[in-house]
Amino acid sequence: MVLILDLAVQGVQMLAVLALAPLLLGFTRKVKARLLRRQGPPLLQPYRDLLRLSRKEVVLAENASWLFRSAPYMIFAATWVAAALVPTFATGLHFSWTADLIAIAALLGSARVFLALVGMDVGTSFGGIGSSREMMFASLAEPAMIMIVFVVALVAGSTQLSHIAIFMQEHASLRVSLGLALVALVIVALAENARIPVDNPATHLELTMVHEAMVLEYSGRHLAVIELAAALKLLLYVSLVGCIFFPWGIASGEPSPAAYALGAVTYLAKLAAGGFLLVAFETSIAKMRVFRVPEFLGAALMLGLLGTLLLFVSRTF
């Protein structure tokens, strides 16, 4: 009976992140439109878009390989698993032992490789440009992510997210190294999700787009799966920030149904706050040139490295 209950709670978390990902995307679009004094699309528009795309016929290029057909599902699976492993409303779930920062980074890296490969599979110029830019950004974003993992692991003594969340709840303190890691993680999240100032998800400019360039040849249910994976990736990074740096409200130990409910409400509040702050930042800054992005990600790498060095120099930081 206990095993069934644990599996049920784990299943609720997996379905919750899948259901909330389009809602977070719609929330950011709505808030951004309001900040720009426009009415904007309905809050549930991403769900309608996914449903509409899933009903459309898939159009494939003549030279598309088996990878082009299967990659959307592999990208979605890897991203969904990574997002479902992050503790949202409770820690210590049945599969929490797999919720490791290094494992999540590996899953996201695998999804990125598949996306870059399908961008070059058909042989279009836009796909090749998007794939090359994605790999260029990844070569800087992944080392920055590793340095962030080092900082968090040195502070909490583990790379397991449930242990990190519990440690941060019980030993909450202001640390310079954690502040640097937070800023670095936000920079990496902006780059990984192709948001301003790295990329503008609302435009399709050939000379600037990164993510859209790799998926231009997709249509129908394939495009719906990729767009859902992109929404899951955005939710994943917001959940990571909330789990590591703002873990308050997450149910831990042997929680009761009331603790689960409080954790769920707290998690929704974190998603709303994260989406609002993301949009507020995007509306207050302009998109930078593509050749300036390495400097932007280099700052994240340096912040993570500085945070790690501060921990080695003095444990009081």
N, C-alpha and C positions, 0 to 999 in steps of 0.2 A: 504493500500500500504506500509506503514511504517513497519507494522507487517510482511508482506511478505518479505520485504528487510532484516529485522533483522533475520528472520528464515533462509533466504538464506545465509547470512554471517555466522550464526552459523553452518549451514550444511556444508559450505565450510571448516570451521575449523575442524569439525568432520571427513570429508573425507580426509583433508590434513594430519592429524596426522596418519590416517590409511594408507595412501599411502606413507608417508615419513618414517615410522618405518622400513620397510625392507631396504630402501635406506640407512638409518643411520647405520644399521647393516652391510650392504655391504661395506659402506665407512670405517668403523672401521677395517674390515677384510682386505681391500685393503691397507690401510695405515700401518697396522701392518705388512703385508707381505713386503711392501716396506722398512720399517724401518729395517726389518730382512734380507734385500737384496734378497728377493724372488719376483717373479712376482705376485703371489697371484691370487685369483679367480676374475672373472669380477665383476664390481661394481653392476650389476643387478642380480648376482647369487642368492641372497635370494628370489627374485621374482620367478625365475625358480624353486627353490627348493620347494616353497610353491605350485606352480602350479603342479609340479610333484607329490607331496604328495597328493594333492587334487584329483588326478586322480587314485590313487592306491586304492586297495580294503582294507577295514578295517578288521583287524584280531583281534578278541576278545578272551580272555581266557574263558574257560567254566564256571568258578566261578565268572566272572565279574558281578557286580550288575548294577542296573539302574544308580547309581551315577557315575560309571566308564564311562558310555555312555554319560551322560548329563553334567558332570563336565567341559569338555573342553569348551563348549559353555558358561557356567556360568563364568568360569575364563576369557574367552575372553571378555564377555560383561562387567564384572566389571572393567577390565583393560582398555578397550576402553573408557568407560564412564569417568573413572578417568583421562585418558590422554586427552580426549576431553574437559574436564572442565578447564584445565590449560590454561590461556590466552597465545596465541602464537604470533599472529600478531596484535591483537587488544584487548582492554579491554571493559567492559561494554556491552558484547554481551547479547543476549536474555536470556540465561540461566546462566549468570554470577553470579546471586544471589546464585546459588547452588555450585559455585566454591569455596568451603571452604576447608582449609587445613585439618581440622578434618574429613570432609566427604571423602576427597581423601584418607587419611590414613585408614579410615574404609573400603573403597572399596578395597584397596590393601590388607588389612588384611583378608577380606572375600575371595578374590581370593587365598590367601596363604593357608587358612584353607581348601578350596576345593582341592587344589593341594596336600596338605599333606594327605588328606583323600583318594584320589585316589591312592596315592603311597602305601598305606596300604591295599587297597581294594582287590587286587588280592592275596596278601599274599606272595609275593616274598621277599627274604632277602634284595635285593638291594633297593626295594621300601621302606621297613621299615627303613633301615638305612638312606636313603635320607630324609624321612619324619621326623625322629627324629632329624636329624641335622638341617633341615629347621626350626623346632619349637624351637630348642635351640638357633639358630641365631636370630629368630624372637623375642624371649623373651628379647633380648638385643637391637635389632634394633628398635623395636616399642617404648620403653621408650626413646631412644635417639631421635627418630622422634618427640615425644611429647615435649621434651625439646626444640627442634628446633622451633616447633610451638609456644611455650611460648615466646622464644626470639623474633621472628618475630612479634608476636601479641603485645608484650609489646612496641616494637619500633613503629609499624605502627598503633596500636590501633584497629586492626581488624584481623580476620583470613580469611577474604575474599580476594582471590588472586587479583581481579581487584583493590580493594582498596589498597592493599599492593603495587602493581605495580605503581599505580598513586602516592602514598605517596613516594616511593623510587625515582621516577622521580623528584618530586618537592622538596624533602628534602634530596637530595643526600649528604652524608657525610661519612667520615671514622669513623667507630665505632668498637671498639675491640670486643664487643659482637656479632656484625654481622659477623665479621671475624671468630670468633670461631664457630658460627652457620654454616657458609659456609663450613668450614673444616669438621664439624660433618656431614653435609648433604652429602658431597662427600663420606665419609666413609660409611654411611648408603646406599648410592646408589651402591657402589661397592659390598656390602654384599647382597643387595636385588636383584641385577642382576647377582649374581654368577660370578663375574669377579675376575681377579687376584688382590690382593693376597688371596682372600677368596676361590675362585674356578676358575678352568681353563675351559672356555666353549669350547675350541678346543680339549679337550681330553675326554676319557671315562674310566678313571682309577677307578676301583671299590672301592678302599680304600679312594679316595679323592673326588669323584664327589658328588654334592648335588642336583642340579636341574635335571641333566640328570638321576639320579637314580630313581626319581619319575615318569619319563615319558618313561622309557624303554619299558613298555608293550604297549605303544600306537603306532599306525600306521595309514597310510592313512590320511583321512581328519581330524581325531581327532588330530593327531600329527601336521598337518599343522596349525590348529586353536591354539594349545598350543604354537607353535613356533612363530606365529604371535603375540600372547599375550605377549610373552617374549620380542619381539622386541618393542612392544608398551610400555612396562614397562621401557625399557632403554630410549626410547624417552621421556617418562613422566618425568624421573628424570633430564634429560638434560634440558627439558622445565622448570621444577621447578627452577633449578638454574638460568636459564636465566630470568625467570619472577620475581623472588624475589630479586636477587642480581645484575642482569644486565638488568634492564627493559627498557633501552634506545632504542628507535626506535619503541616501541609498540604504535600503534595508540590509542588515548584516546579521551574522550569527544564526539563530533559529527564529526568523521573523514570523509574526502573526499576519493574518490577512489585512489587518489595519496598517501594519508596517509596509506591506506590499502596496497598498493603496496610496499611502503617503509617498512612497518612493516613486510610484507612477506619476502622481501629481507633480512632484518635484522635478522629475525628468522632463515632463511637458513644459514646465516653467523654464528649465535650462535650455530646451530647444528653442523656445520662443525668444529668450534673451539672446542666445547665440545667433539666431537668424536676424534679429533686429540690429545687433551690433555689426554683423557682417554687412548688412545693407547700408547702415549708417556710414561705415568706412568706405564702401564702394561709391556712395554718392558724394563723398567729400574729397575724392582723389581721382585723378585722371589715369587712363591706361598708359603705361610706359612703353617705350619701344622694345622690340623683341631683343635687341642686343643689350638692353639694360637689365633684362631679367636675370642673367648670371650674377650680376652685382647684387640684386635683390636677394637671391637665394644664397649667395656667398655670405651675406650678412647673417642669415639664419645659421649657416655652418659655423661662423665665427662666434655667434652667441652661444651655441651649444658647446663649442670647444671651450669658451671662456667659463661657462658654468661648470664644466667638468674640472677644469684647472682650479677653480675656486674651491671646489670640494676637496681636491687633493691638498691644496695649500693649507686650508683651515676648515675644520668641520663646523665652525660657528657661522659660516656664511649660508 
